[in-house]
């Protein structure tokens, strides 16, 4: 069931990205973006699937207590008394309204209707934030942090995915970059600040959290931010330079690559948010991450803490990381397939991850 919950959360975030990015781009005048051809049924399907994917955690909770109460009674209790159930009720109502408005919209370019459905999309994100672990632990800080985090990353990912996969040309690309680069920077800052807020709520110590699965997911997610920022700079600066020299240069593959890395971060977010947060006395034998145990299999208890050190092996991995960065730059210069560049980026993340893990000293 845990795997199903994780998959549902990844797909839920993708639905939000399609809705937020797609509707935002429809509000942008056509002279400030490439031509976008996205069928209305993408929005309709995303709207319909939001309450379905959001229901999976509700079902998980229901199945947990069903052996004592029976499934029907357990579902009633969860929907009426549990936060995750109450939040889902509002998710369902908001999704129904969103579907109705999309069906009744005469034109996807109508600014008033588009603004309304975009506002409803953010309202649905708020219901998801309400049902989150952070929202349950500290309602104001948790819900605020989760909502800002989800909204910022949905806008960034959504615009990148929609432009990357639904743009019919790269007309007005420099004009598009002029405003989207600022939006992406704003989303990155908002994601970072809200992430710090969420960690303050859910994590007692960042490095200590690496000993459990939640912290491992958090670490891997943060490591993928390195190539993400790199590709964001690539799309904002290098692509702009190439276009200024060659109007026929096609920048769409590179924004697709940025979208792929963002999707990986989405997946990692869905993974670690379903793990028990490292808060309080959490270091039991069952809680220790299998990944952490691969590198540190000694005795770990509730008093254990994580420290960092430097040795010769770390120096080797550091220079290997520099080599991989050079390979990424070479693949870009040679205009290699985005698959090749992405695989090298994954190797870079794996290399840095191993470098961090072998630098850990458990006290």
Backbone torsions as a table, in degrees:
resi	resn	phi	psi	omega
1	UNK	NA	-34.1	-179.9
2	UNK	-60.4	-40.7	179.4
3	UNK	-63.6	-41.3	178.9
4	UNK	-62.7	-41.0	178.3
5	UNK	-62.1	-45.1	-179.0
6	UNK	-62.5	-45.5	179.4
7	UNK	-61.8	-42.2	-179.3
8	UNK	-62.5	-36.9	-179.5
9	UNK	-70.7	-37.3	175.1
10	UNK	-60.4	-48.3	-179.1
11	UNK	-66.7	-34.0	176.3
12	UNK	-62.2	-44.5	179.5
13	UNK	-65.3	-35.4	177.2
14	UNK	-64.7	-41.2	176.9
15	UNK	-59.5	-45.0	178.2
16	UNK	-62.8	-38.3	-180.0
17	UNK	-64.2	-44.0	179.1
18	UNK	-62.1	-44.8	-178.9
19	UNK	-66.8	-50.2	-176.7
20	UNK	-67.1	-48.5	-178.7
21	UNK	-67.4	-42.3	-178.8
22	UNK	-65.1	-48.7	-179.1
23	UNK	-67.4	-35.9	177.2
24	UNK	-62.9	-43.1	179.5
25	UNK	-65.8	-33.0	177.7
26	UNK	-67.6	-24.7	177.0
27	UNK	-79.8	-19.0	-179.5
28	UNK	-81.4	130.0	177.9
29	UNK	-55.7	145.7	-174.9
30	UNK	-61.6	-21.3	179.8
31	UNK	-76.7	-8.7	-178.3
32	UNK	-110.1	15.5	-179.8
33	UNK	-159.8	162.1	172.7
34	UNK	-68.8	164.4	177.9
35	UNK	-67.2	129.7	-178.5
36	UNK	-113.5	129.0	175.8
37	UNK	-122.5	94.6	179.5
38	UNK	-123.4	121.8	-176.3
39	UNK	-66.7	142.4	179.9
40	UNK	-57.1	-26.5	-176.4
41	UNK	-68.6	-18.9	174.0
42	UNK	-64.2	-42.9	177.6
43	UNK	-67.3	-40.8	-178.5
44	UNK	-64.6	-46.2	-180.0
45	UNK	-63.9	-42.4	179.4
46	UNK	-61.0	-41.3	-180.0
47	UNK	-65.9	-40.0	-180.0
48	UNK	-68.3	-37.5	-175.2
49	UNK	-77.8	-21.1	-179.1
50	UNK	-54.7	-54.8	-179.6
51	UNK	-66.7	-26.4	179.0
52	UNK	-69.5	-49.4	178.7
53	UNK	-67.1	-36.3	179.4
54	UNK	-69.2	-19.5	-178.9
55	UNK	-78.0	-20.6	-175.5
56	UNK	-59.5	-45.1	174.7
57	UNK	-61.8	-33.1	176.1
58	UNK	-64.2	-44.0	178.1
59	UNK	-63.4	-39.1	179.3
60	UNK	-60.9	-45.1	177.9
61	UNK	-65.2	-40.0	179.3
62	UNK	-61.9	-45.4	-179.6
63	UNK	-65.2	-27.8	-179.9
64	UNK	-67.5	-38.7	-177.7
65	UNK	-100.3	-5.3	-178.0
66	UNK	-60.3	-36.1	-180.0
67	UNK	-58.3	-25.4	-179.5
68	UNK	-90.1	-33.6	-172.0
69	UNK	-112.9	-17.6	-169.5
70	UNK	92.9	149.9	-172.4
71	UNK	-62.6	-47.5	-177.1
72	UNK	-59.9	-48.3	-179.7
73	UNK	-67.4	-37.7	179.2
74	UNK	-63.8	-42.4	178.7
75	UNK	-63.3	-40.8	178.3
76	UNK	-61.9	-44.3	179.8
77	UNK	-63.0	-44.6	-178.3
78	UNK	-64.0	-44.8	-177.4
79	UNK	-68.8	-29.7	-174.2
80	UNK	-100.4	-23.1	-174.4
81	UNK	-123.0	-25.4	-179.4
82	UNK	-85.3	146.1	178.8
83	UNK	-60.2	-42.1	-179.2
84	UNK	-62.4	-33.5	178.2
85	UNK	-75.6	-43.5	178.2
86	UNK	-60.9	-42.7	179.6
87	UNK	-63.9	-39.7	-179.3
88	UNK	-65.8	-33.3	176.4
89	UNK	-57.2	-43.8	178.0
90	UNK	-70.7	-33.9	175.6
91	UNK	-60.5	-43.2	179.9
92	UNK	-63.8	-46.4	-179.5
93	UNK	-61.8	-46.6	-179.9
94	UNK	-63.4	-37.8	179.8
95	UNK	-67.4	-38.7	177.6
96	UNK	-62.0	-44.7	177.2
97	UNK	-61.0	-42.3	-179.1
98	UNK	-63.5	-44.1	179.2
99	UNK	-62.2	-44.3	-179.5
100	UNK	-61.6	-43.2	-179.3
101	UNK	-66.2	-42.0	179.2
102	UNK	-62.6	-41.9	179.8
103	UNK	-63.8	-39.1	-176.2
104	UNK	-84.2	-11.2	180.0
105	UNK	-65.2	125.0	179.1
106	UNK	-76.0	-31.7	-179.3
107	UNK	-142.2	133.5	178.4
108	UNK	-69.8	-8.9	179.6
109	UNK	-95.7	-0.1	179.0
110	UNK	-67.5	119.3	-171.3
111	UNK	-68.8	-36.4	-178.7
112	UNK	-67.2	-50.0	179.7
113	UNK	-62.6	-41.0	179.9
114	UNK	-64.4	-39.3	178.1
115	UNK	-64.3	-38.2	-179.8
116	UNK	-66.3	-47.2	-178.1
117	UNK	-68.4	-30.7	176.2
118	UNK	-67.0	-41.8	177.4
119	UNK	-63.9	-40.5	177.3
120	UNK	-63.2	-36.9	178.1
121	UNK	-61.1	-43.9	177.9
122	UNK	-67.9	-31.0	175.4
123	UNK	-64.7	-38.8	176.9
124	UNK	-65.8	-37.5	175.7
125	UNK	-60.7	-36.9	179.3
126	UNK	-64.6	-36.8	177.7
127	UNK	-67.5	-33.8	176.7
128	UNK	-68.2	-40.9	177.6
129	UNK	-63.3	-36.0	178.8
130	UNK	-60.9	-36.2	-176.2
131	UNK	-89.0	2.4	-174.0
132	UNK	-75.7	165.0	175.6
133	UNK	-58.5	-44.8	-178.1
134	UNK	-63.8	-39.5	178.6
135	UNK	-63.7	-33.1	178.9
136	UNK	-73.4	-32.7	-176.0
137	UNK	-79.6	-48.1	176.9
138	UNK	-139.8	95.0	-169.2
139	UNK	-49.8	-52.7	-174.2
140	UNK	-67.7	-55.4	-178.6
141	UNK	-65.6	-40.6	-177.2
142	UNK	-67.0	-48.1	-179.4
143	UNK	-66.4	-43.5	179.5
144	UNK	-60.8	-48.6	-179.1
145	UNK	-62.2	-45.2	-178.2
146	UNK	-66.2	-40.9	-179.5
147	UNK	-64.3	-48.7	-179.8
148	UNK	-61.9	-41.7	179.6
149	UNK	-60.3	-49.5	-177.9
150	UNK	-67.5	-41.5	-178.7
151	UNK	-65.9	-44.6	-177.7
152	UNK	-64.7	-46.5	-177.9
153	UNK	-70.8	-30.3	178.1
154	UNK	-68.0	-40.0	177.7
155	UNK	-64.0	-48.8	-178.4
156	UNK	-62.2	-53.8	-179.2
157	UNK	-63.1	-41.8	-176.2
158	UNK	-61.2	-48.0	179.7
159	UNK	-62.7	-44.3	-179.2
160	UNK	-62.2	-46.1	-178.9
161	UNK	-66.0	-45.3	-177.3
162	UNK	-66.1	-44.7	178.8
163	UNK	-67.4	-41.4	-177.1
164	UNK	-65.3	-34.2	-173.0
165	UNK	-113.5	-10.9	-177.7
166	UNK	-123.2	0.6	175.9
167	UNK	-74.8	134.0	-179.5
168	UNK	-90.9	-11.2	177.2
169	UNK	-160.1	-178.7	175.3
170	UNK	-118.0	35.3	174.1
171	UNK	-64.7	150.0	177.3
172	UNK	58.9	26.7	-174.0
173	UNK	-66.8	-39.2	179.4
174	UNK	-65.7	-38.3	176.2
175	UNK	-66.0	-39.8	176.9
176	UNK	-61.2	-46.3	-179.5
177	UNK	-64.2	-31.3	-176.3
178	UNK	-62.6	-35.7	178.4
179	UNK	-97.3	-33.3	-177.3
180	UNK	-71.5	-30.8	177.2
181	UNK	-59.8	-40.2	178.0
182	UNK	-67.9	-40.5	177.7
183	UNK	-62.3	-44.0	-179.1
184	UNK	-63.1	-41.3	177.9
185	UNK	-63.0	-43.4	178.1
186	UNK	-61.8	-41.6	178.4
187	UNK	-65.6	-39.5	178.8
188	UNK	-63.2	-44.7	178.7
189	UNK	-64.1	-45.3	179.5
190	UNK	-62.6	-40.4	178.3
191	UNK	-64.0	-42.5	179.8
192	UNK	-64.3	-47.6	-178.3
193	UNK	-65.8	-43.0	179.0
194	UNK	-68.3	-32.6	176.3
195	UNK	-64.3	-40.4	176.4
196	UNK	-63.0	-41.2	178.6
197	UNK	-62.6	-42.6	179.7
198	UNK	-66.7	-39.7	178.6
199	UNK	-64.9	-34.3	177.3
200	UNK	-63.9	-32.8	179.4
201	UNK	-78.3	-42.6	-166.0
202	UNK	-106.1	-16.3	-173.9
203	UNK	-122.4	124.2	178.2
204	UNK	-72.8	-36.9	178.2
205	UNK	-151.0	126.8	-172.6
206	UNK	-61.6	-53.9	-178.7
207	UNK	-66.9	-36.0	177.7
208	UNK	-64.1	-29.1	-178.9
209	UNK	-67.8	-16.3	-179.5
210	UNK	-64.9	-15.2	-179.4
211	UNK	-75.0	-15.1	-179.8
212	UNK	-117.9	165.6	-174.2
213	UNK	-61.0	-37.4	179.1
214	UNK	-58.6	-48.2	-179.6
215	UNK	-66.2	-35.2	176.7
216	UNK	-62.8	-43.9	177.1
217	UNK	-62.5	-39.7	178.9
218	UNK	-63.6	-43.7	179.5
219	UNK	-62.6	-48.3	-178.8
220	UNK	-63.0	-39.7	177.0
221	UNK	-59.9	-45.3	-179.1
222	UNK	-66.1	-33.5	178.0
223	UNK	-67.8	-34.7	177.4
224	UNK	-70.5	-16.0	175.6
225	UNK	-67.5	-24.8	-179.9
226	UNK	-63.3	-56.5	176.3
227	UNK	-65.0	-29.0	178.9
228	UNK	-62.2	-49.3	178.5
229	UNK	-61.7	-38.0	178.7
230	UNK	-60.2	-47.2	-178.4
231	UNK	-72.2	-29.8	174.9
232	UNK	-64.2	-42.1	176.1
233	UNK	-65.8	-37.3	177.5
234	UNK	-59.2	-48.1	-179.1
235	UNK	-68.5	-30.0	-177.4
236	UNK	-84.6	-29.0	-173.8
237	UNK	-116.8	-57.0	-175.3
238	UNK	-65.8	-45.6	179.7
239	UNK	-62.5	-38.4	177.6
240	UNK	-60.9	-39.9	178.7
241	UNK	-66.1	-45.8	179.6
242	UNK	-59.9	-41.2	-179.2
243	UNK	-67.5	-34.2	178.7
244	UNK	-67.8	-25.3	179.5
245	UNK	-93.7	-28.8	-176.4
246	UNK	-144.6	104.5	-176.9
247	UNK	-65.9	-20.1	-178.9
248	UNK	-84.5	-6.7	-179.4
249	UNK	-61.6	132.6	-178.2
250	UNK	-98.2	110.2	-177.1
251	UNK	-87.2	-6.6	-173.0
252	UNK	-61.3	-41.4	178.3
253	UNK	-56.8	-32.6	-176.9
254	UNK	-76.7	-33.1	175.9
255	UNK	-75.2	-26.1	172.9
256	UNK	-65.4	-39.6	178.7
257	UNK	-62.7	-42.6	175.8
258	UNK	-60.1	-38.8	179.0
259	UNK	-65.6	-36.9	179.1
260	UNK	-64.5	-44.5	178.9
261	UNK	-63.7	-40.3	177.4
262	UNK	-62.7	-38.3	178.6
263	UNK	-64.4	-39.4	176.8
264	UNK	-59.8	-41.4	178.3
265	UNK	-65.4	-38.6	173.9
266	UNK	-55.5	-48.2	-177.7
267	UNK	-62.9	-41.9	179.1
268	UNK	-65.3	-38.6	177.6
269	UNK	-61.4	-44.6	178.9
270	UNK	-62.9	-35.3	-179.1
271	UNK	-68.1	-55.3	-171.4
272	UNK	-76.6	-21.8	178.4
273	UNK	-72.0	-14.3	177.4
274	UNK	-92.7	-3.0	177.1
275	UNK	-88.0	158.9	177.3
276	UNK	-67.5	124.2	-178.6
277	UNK	-67.2	143.3	-178.3
278	UNK	-78.1	78.9	-176.2
279	UNK	-129.6	126.3	-179.7
280	UNK	83.8	-151.9	-177.4
281	UNK	-84.3	82.5	-169.7
282	UNK	-108.4	-8.3	-173.9
283	UNK	-84.7	78.5	172.0
284	UNK	-101.1	169.2	-179.6
285	UNK	-59.2	-39.1	-178.4
286	UNK	-72.9	-23.3	-174.6
287	UNK	-80.9	-23.7	-176.7
288	UNK	-63.2	132.4	-177.9
289	UNK	-68.1	134.6	175.1
290	UNK	-58.3	-35.2	177.5
291	UNK	-62.9	-42.6	179.0
292	UNK	-65.1	-37.8	-178.7
293	UNK	-68.3	-23.1	175.7
294	UNK	-61.4	-33.5	-177.6
295	UNK	-99.4	-28.7	-175.8
296	UNK	-138.5	91.7	-175.2
297	UNK	-97.3	13.5	-179.3
298	UNK	-75.8	-171.9	179.8
299	UNK	-74.9	125.1	178.8
300	UNK	-126.6	128.0	178.8
301	UNK	-132.5	-173.0	-174.1
302	UNK	-63.6	-17.1	-180.0
303	UNK	-93.5	-3.9	-177.0
304	UNK	-69.9	143.0	175.4
305	UNK	-132.8	162.0	-177.6
306	UNK	-107.3	129.3	172.4
307	UNK	-121.3	166.9	-177.9
308	UNK	-122.0	144.1	178.7
309	UNK	-139.0	171.0	178.6
310	UNK	-124.1	132.9	175.8
311	UNK	-140.7	-177.7	-175.1
312	UNK	-64.5	-36.6	179.0
313	UNK	-61.3	-38.7	179.5
314	UNK	-64.3	-37.7	177.7
315	UNK	-62.6	-41.9	177.1
316	UNK	-59.0	-47.6	-179.0
317	UNK	-66.3	-31.8	177.7
318	UNK	-63.6	-46.5	179.3
319	UNK	-68.7	-31.5	174.6
320	UNK	-65.0	-37.8	177.0
321	UNK	-61.9	-41.8	177.5
322	UNK	-63.0	-38.7	177.6
323	UNK	-62.7	-42.2	179.6
324	UNK	-66.4	-36.6	175.1
325	UNK	-61.5	-41.2	177.0
326	UNK	-62.0	-38.8	178.2
327	UNK	-66.8	-36.7	176.9
328	UNK	-62.6	-45.9	179.2
329	UNK	-63.0	-39.0	179.3
330	UNK	-66.1	-40.0	179.3
331	UNK	-64.5	-34.2	177.5
332	UNK	-70.4	-44.0	-179.7
333	UNK	-62.2	-40.3	-179.7
334	UNK	-82.3	-1.0	-179.2
335	UNK	55.9	46.9	179.0
336	UNK	-70.2	168.8	177.7
337	UNK	-59.6	145.8	178.7
338	UNK	-65.2	-23.6	177.0
339	UNK	-64.9	-43.2	179.0
340	UNK	-63.1	-46.1	-179.6
341	UNK	-63.1	-39.8	179.3
342	UNK	-66.1	-40.9	179.3
343	UNK	-63.9	-39.9	176.8
344	UNK	-64.1	-38.1	178.0
345	UNK	-62.7	-40.2	177.7
346	UNK	-63.9	-40.5	176.8
347	UNK	-62.1	-38.2	177.5
348	UNK	-61.2	-45.6	180.0
349	UNK	-63.6	-44.1	178.5
350	UNK	-60.5	-42.4	-179.7
351	UNK	-62.2	-47.3	-179.9
352	UNK	-66.2	-36.1	177.9
353	UNK	-61.3	-47.5	178.9
354	UNK	-62.6	-40.3	179.2
355	UNK	-59.6	-42.5	178.7
356	UNK	-66.8	-44.5	-175.6
357	UNK	-65.2	-37.6	-179.3
358	UNK	-79.8	-10.1	177.2
359	UNK	-86.1	-6.0	-175.1
360	UNK	-80.7	138.5	171.9
361	UNK	-122.1	120.7	179.4
362	UNK	-88.8	122.6	-178.9
363	UNK	-105.5	NA	NA
